[in-house]
């Protein structure tokens, strides 16, 4: 779980990166902590580093940081590897394709 100290370290990092452009103080920590809960400190710091690389001239909002975190999440996939080769089913598939084509398709 994200701790208050973790958000303080994030703020210190962003303050160092953006200087006077980073206007958030300790009173903003509870807001950021609430919005960033569910993410590990390492995930948040990786996102902060990406934000610094992408936007060197202005600090990220909590929303922008959340967008970077969201983009870095693994996505569910529906990819299934092909089934193992089965000659009986392959022959049935060739038969169906030849029937649809109305001619012989298999190489001799």
N, C-alpha and C positions, 0 to 999 in steps of 0.2 A: 504494500500500500504506500502511496505517495505521502511523504511527511512534509510538514511545514518547512523544515530545514532544507529539503530537496528543492522546493520552489524558491527558497532564499538563495540557494546555490545557482539555480537557473537565472534568477534575477541578477546575481553578481556577474555571471557569464555574459548576459546580454548588456549589462551596464558597461562592462569592459569592452565589449564589441562596438557599442553604439554611443558611448559617452553621454553627452547631454541630451541626445535624442531619446534616450531611455528615461521616460518620465515616471515610471511606476515606482512606488515606494512600498513599505511594509503593509500599508492598508489594502493594497491590491492582492496580496498573497492569498488570502482566503478564497477570493474569486477564482484565481488561476488554479488553486489547489482543487477546488470543486470541479472545474471544467476539465482538468487533466487527470482526474481520478480514473483508475482503470488502466493507466499506462505506467510502465516502470520508469524509474529515473533514467535508466540507460536509453530507453526509447525516446524519452523527452529530450535528452541531451543530444542524441543523434538528429532529431528533428530541429533543434535549435541550431546546430551546426549547419544543417542544410539551409535553414532560413538565413543565416549569416552569409553563406556562400551565394545564395540566390538574390538576396536583397541587402547588399552591403551598405546602402545609403539610408535605409530606414528600418526600424525595428519591427518585428512581427507582432501582430495582435494575437490574442489567445485563439481567435478563430483561424487565423492563418497557420498557427502552429498545429491546431487540431486537423486542418486539411492535410498538412504534411504527414502527420501521424496516421491519418486515414489512408493516404496513398501508399504508405509503407507496410500496411497490414497485408498478410498473405491472403490471396484470393482463393475462394473455393473453385474447384475445377470439376468439370463433368467429363474430362478426358478419361477414357478407359483404354487400356492397352488392347491390341487385337487378341482374339482368342488363339490358342495354339492351332497350328495347321492340322486340319482334319481332311484327309483325302476324300472320304465319302461325301462330306458336305461341299468340298470344292467341286467334285464331279456333279453334284446336284445343281450348284450355282452355274457351272458351265452349261449344263443342259437347259436351265431356265433362260440364260442369256441367248443361247442358240435358238431356242423356241421363239423368243421375242424378236430376234433378228431375222428369223426365217431362213437361216443359213448356218453352215458350219463355221465356227469361230476358232476352235481349238487348233493350235499348231500341231502338225503331224510329227 
